[in-house]
Amino acid sequence: MTIAQIVAPAVEPLTLAEVKAHLRIDHDHEDTLLADTLSAARQYAETMSGQRFITQQWRQYESEMPQNRCVALHLSPVQSVVAVTAFDREGVPQVLAQEDYVLEREGLTLTLSSAVSHDVTANGLEVDLQVGIGDAAGDIPQLIKRAVLMLVAHWYEFRGAVSAQDQPVSLPPGFEAVLNRFRRFRL
């Protein structure tokens, strides 16, 4: 299983003005750095929490058709299934009809109907998902925003202490504790 982002979020969960206010910065000399740091902090927080914050699209590639026809989805929260494509042994794609799959168990599993052939090529199943808590920054819980702000501030403060390839060298106290409240665990 592999996942790849197809469409990035349209906005960040925080504005540049909110980040600058938090850091008490009143100039625009470092706006590019702050915007890049905000994006990286959001991506890191999404990875740590297992949740995508702002609506975005991802593709999950499955290496083989599951015997039980249940595909475990590795992104959350799932808003919708955009498309499911199966490739036969010759590499010919078949886009499945919506009635050939069901999103189950709070968006954690995609169950395929028996009409879908087991005879797919290696990496022959692609599931396109729209995921995210919401479309706008206002949809994101304040605790998540606070965690992202904590990380932006920490990385901004220690940006020159360690080379870029060795980042993140540390996380601010409380960052993981805040995000753990939003982590989804599989049984």
Secondary structure as the mmCIF struct_conf table of DSSP 4:
data_model
#
loop_
_struct_conf.conf_type_id
_struct_conf.id
_struct_conf.beg_label_comp_id
_struct_conf.beg_label_asym_id
_struct_conf.beg_label_seq_id
_struct_conf.end_label_comp_id
_struct_conf.end_label_asym_id
_struct_conf.end_label_seq_id
STRN STRN1 THR A 2 VAL A 7
BEND BEND1 ALA A 10 VAL A 11
BEND BEND2 PRO A 13 LEU A 14
HELX_RH_AL_P HELX_RH_AL_P1 LEU A 16 LEU A 23
TURN_TY1_P TURN_TY1_P1 ARG A 24 ARG A 24
BEND BEND3 ASP A 28 ASP A 28
TURN_TY1_P TURN_TY1_P2 HIS A 29 GLU A 30
HELX_RH_AL_P HELX_RH_AL_P2 ASP A 31 SER A 49
TURN_TY1_P TURN_TY1_P3 GLY A 50 GLY A 50
STRN STRN2 ILE A 54 ILE A 54
STRN STRN3 GLN A 56 GLU A 62
BEND BEND4 SER A 63 GLU A 64
TURN_TY1_P TURN_TY1_P4 GLN A 67 ASN A 68
BEND BEND5 ARG A 69 ARG A 69
STRN STRN4 CYS A 70 ALA A 72
HELX_LH_PP_P HELX_LH_PP_P1 LEU A 73 LEU A 73
BEND BEND6 LEU A 75 PRO A 77
STRN STRN5 VAL A 78 PHE A 87
TURN_TY1_P TURN_TY1_P5 ARG A 89 GLU A 90
STRN STRN6 PRO A 93 VAL A 95
HELX_LH_PP_P HELX_LH_PP_P2 LEU A 96 ALA A 97
HELX_RH_3T_P HELX_RH_3T_P1 GLN A 98 ASP A 100
STRN STRN7 TYR A 101 GLU A 104
TURN_TY1_P TURN_TY1_P6 ARG A 105 LEU A 108
STRN STRN8 THR A 109 LEU A 112
HELX_LH_PP_P HELX_LH_PP_P3 SER A 113 SER A 113
TURN_TY1_P TURN_TY1_P7 SER A 114 ALA A 115
BEND BEND7 VAL A 116 VAL A 116
BEND BEND8 HIS A 118 HIS A 118
TURN_TY1_P TURN_TY1_P8 ALA A 122 ASN A 123
STRN STRN9 LEU A 125 VAL A 131
BEND BEND9 ILE A 133 ILE A 133
STRN STRN10 GLY A 134 GLY A 134
BEND BEND10 ASP A 135 ALA A 136
HELX_RH_3T_P HELX_RH_3T_P2 ALA A 137 ASP A 139
BEND BEND11 ILE A 140 ILE A 140
HELX_RH_AL_P HELX_RH_AL_P3 GLN A 142 GLU A 157
TURN_TY1_P TURN_TY1_P9 PHE A 158 ALA A 161
BEND BEND12 VAL A 162 VAL A 162
HELX_RH_3T_P HELX_RH_3T_P3 ALA A 164 ASP A 166
TURN_TY1_P TURN_TY1_P10 PRO A 173 GLY A 174
HELX_RH_AL_P HELX_RH_AL_P4 PHE A 175 ASN A 180
TURN_TY1_P TURN_TY1_P11 ARG A 181 PHE A 182
#
